[in-house]
Amino acid sequence: MYLSSEVKKEIFKKHGGSETNTGSTEGQIALFTHRINHLTQHLKANRKDFNTERSLVKLVGKRRSLLDYLKKKDIEKYRSLIKELNIRK
């Protein structure tokens, strides 16, 4: 499986402060970004997988709403996270 518990712990440790802080906004955005990148690679190989395409669109929407929340709360964290994760906006 592409997203093992070790990978999740590493993502949350890097972006959320600790590996048990799974509710942090930065950690959730990083996890969504990891999943979005994986699904994008899958869709490049499987163009007609419309269920995966729908779930990708939903994930992007969730990440966008979390990014908007972070932007309102702390603009500096927002800017650094976008730069670190290579998100376009």
ABEGO torsion letter per residue (X at the ends): XABBAAAAAAAAAAAAGBAABAABAAAAAAAAAAAAAAAAAAAAABAABAAAAAAAAAAAAAAAAAAAAAAAABAAAAAAAAAAAGBAX
